[in-house]
Amino acid sequence: MRSVGGIDLPLIQKYINFHYSICLDLFGAELSTNAATYFTQGLKGRFLETRIDDDHVLADASYPVPEMKGDTVVMTDASALNAINERLRAEYITDSQRGVDRWNKIIRDASIDFVLTLPHVGFNRSIGTFTDFHFSPDGKLLTEAEWMNRRAEWLPVDEDYAFVQTLMQPVTEPGKMANWIAPPARGINNQPQDFEYVRFG
């Protein structure tokens, strides 16, 4: 695949592992008094807040959050108010899975024997419960040495970044596509594929 300028599915999986895991960190720690304060002050909300059937105050509500008990991940009920970040992260995980499911349907319909997956919630994490732990994409707890020996199997390495960079070449001729982009069935607003959306020079 790479020899003809295509991005192979194992490399796409590596990029999913990387971007998904760092995005999970962007939501912050599982429990956060700052998030609780922002929610209470009306500066932060949950996904589709108006559709949630509760009092929207959360003074006595609970929400499950992951916690490490020895070598095991367990779900523990915590204050829903302090778990606002975790609630938002859970919604992001659900939405991400929908996207991966759509990609897998395309792969399956093409009769390709490959399934993209989201890595374990503890994989490659730097914030919150999983900061001091290493997990494989399938959820196996690893030692530091195991993680260092195998991380290149799961995350992009310099060679991968360099290859993808070679593909990032501008294509500005109307009707032409970069070799890693499939042409659309039709243009925006049903314009022909060679429609000049942007004029250069």
N, C-alpha and C positions, 0 to 999 in steps of 0.2 A: 504494500500500500504506500509506504513512504517513498519508494523508488519512483512512483508516478505522481508524487506531490499530494498524496492524500493523507489525512490524519487517521491513523488506525484506531480501532475501538479500544484496545488496551490503553492507548495514550489518553483517549477521552476519559476513560475510567480514572486514570491518574489525576487528571485535571478536576474531575468531579470530586475525588477524594480531597484534593487540596482546597478548592474554592468552597465546597460545602462545609468543611471542618472549620475554616477560618471565619466563615459567615456565622456559624453557631457561636463562636466566641464574641462576635459583635453585639450580641444581645446582652452580654454582661453575665455576672454571677447569677446562679440559680435563685439565691435569696438576696434581696437588696432593699435596705431601708430607704435609699435614695429613690429607687423606682416607686416604692410605696408612697413616699412624700409627693413625688410628681403626679402620681395617679390621684391622690387625695386632693391635690391642688388643681386638678383638671388639665395638667400639662402632658399627661401620658395616658394612653388608653390601651385597651386590648383590641385585637383584630375584630372588626365588626361589632364593636362595643354595643351598639344599639340593638343588636339582634340577640344579645345574651340575656337569658331569663333569670336575672338575680337582682339584688338591690343596688348594684353598682357602687356600693360603699365598701363591702367585703370585710367589715369589722370582725365578723365571726366565721367567715368562710375559710375553707382549707383547699389546698391544691397539692397534688403529688409532685415531689421533686426527687431527682436521683441523688443517692448518697452512697459512698463507699463504706461497706462494712467488711473490713479485712480485705479479701480479694474479690468480693462480690458486690455488684451494683444492686441496690435495693431501692424501691420507691417508698418515700416517707411523706406522710401528710404534713404540710407546713402551712403557715398563714398565707392565704391566697393574696393578701395585700402585699406581703413581702416577696411573693413568687410571681409577680407581674412579668418579670423578664422571662421566666421559665414558661409561662403561659404563651407569650409571644413566640418563643423559640419553638414550642410544640406546634403552633400554627404554621410556622415557616417550614418545619420538617414535613408536615402533612402536604403543604403546597409543593414542596420540592419533590416529594414522592410522586405526585400527580404528573409533574413534568417528566420524570424519569420513566414512568409508566408509558407515557406517550411516545418517548423515544424508543422504548423497548418494543412497542407495537410496530413501529416502522422497521426496526431490525428484524423482528419476527416475520413480518409480511414479506420481507426480502429473502426469507429462508436462510438467514444467517444465524449460526449457532453461537450466540453471544448475548449475555444479559448484563446490562448496566445496573449497578446497585448504589445506594447511598451507604457510606460507611457507618459503622457503629457510632453512636452519639459521643463516645469517649475518645474516638480516634483523633489524634493530632490536635488535642485541645490545650490551650494555654491559659484559660480563664475559668474559674469556678471549681466545681467538684473534681474534675478530671485533670487539673493542672499538674499534679505530681504523679500521674499514672500514664502508662503507655498501653494502648490497645491496638490490635490488628483491625483491619476493616470489618472482619466478621465477628469482632467482639471478644477475642481472646486477650486476656491480660498478659502483657509481656514484661520481661525484665528490661532494664536500660540497655544491656548488651544486645538482647534480641531485637529491640527496636532499632538500634543503630545499625545492626547488620542487615535488616530487612526493609528499612524505610524507603530505599531506592526502588523497591518493587512496587510500592504503593503511591509514591509521590513523584512529581516530575523532578528530573535531575537536569544538570546543565546541558547535557546532550539533547534532552527533550525540548528545553526552552530554545536552544539554538536552532533545532529543526523547525519548530513552529515559526520562529522569527524569519526563516528563509521563505516562508509562505506569505508573509505579510508584505506583499508587493502591491502597489497601487494599480488598479485597473479602471481607467476612466473613459474608455470608448463605449458609447451607448450600445447596449445589447450584449456586451461582453461581461463575463463573470470571472472572478478569481477561480482557480482550478479546484478549490476546496469548498466552493459554494454551488449548490444545485440551482439551476435557473428556476424561477417561480413559474407556476402554471400561467399566470397573467401578471401584468404590471399593476402598480398602484392605481386605483380608480379605473381599472380595466384598460390602462394604457398599454400600447404594444411594448414588447420587451426592449426594443431599441429606442424607446422614448428618451429624449434628452432632458432628464429631470434637473440636472445641474450643468450650467455652462461654465467652462473653465477658460480663463484668459480674456 
